[in-house]
Amino acid sequence: MKVKITPKDALILVDIQKDFLPGGALPVPEGDKVIEPANRYIEIFQKAGAPIFATRDWHPENHISFKENGGLWPRHCVQNTEGAQFADGLKLPPEVFIINKGDRPEFDAYSGFQGTLLEDLLRERGVKRIFVGGLATDYCVLNTVLGGLNLGFQVFWLEDASKGISPEGEQRAKERMLTEGAAAVQLKDFI
C-alpha cells in the first residue's frame, strides 16, 4: 500500500505522555520507542499541510480510573503534573491541537473521541481519513481507532508508532482493528 497525505487527512497521536513511558506511573513496555516514528509522521503531515492532534489523559486528582477510587489503574497523568506532560523528545508543532480526555472525575475515556471536541474539529476541517498511533495499542489507541471507524472516518493504524501493554494484548487489538475495517500502515508505506 502506498499512502499520500493531503490536507483532508489528520494525524492523531494518542497519549504519548511521560507516565506511559518506562519509569512512569503506568509504563507501557518500550513506550519510548514510539517517539521517533511519531516525529517522522509529524514531519510528513506538516509538509502536507494536514492537521495534527495529540490526545492526552488529563485526570483530576480524584479520577474514577484510579485504584484508590475503585478503578483499574494506579494514579497517572494527573493534571498539571510532570507525568501528564508529553514525552521529552516528542516534537509537537506549535499548531498541534491538544485534546484532553478523562478530565472529569466521574468519566473515564479510552478513546480520543469520548467527551472531547475531536470529532467536531476533524469535521470542521473536512477530514476524511485519520492516522492513529501512540500508547497503548491495546487500550487508548484501539478505542480511538474504533471510535473513528464508528464515526465514519477511514482509519489507518500507525503500526510502527504504537506500543501495547503486552504482546498478546497488542495482537488482539491489531486483529480487532483490522477486522473492524482499519488498515495497518508503516512509515515505508508513505510517499
Helices and strands as residue ranges (DSSP letters): E 9-14, G 18-20, G 31-34, H 35-48, E 52-57, G 67-69, G 82-84, E 97-101, H 118-124, E 129-135, I 137-141, H 142-150, E 154-163, H 167-180, E 183-185, G 187-189
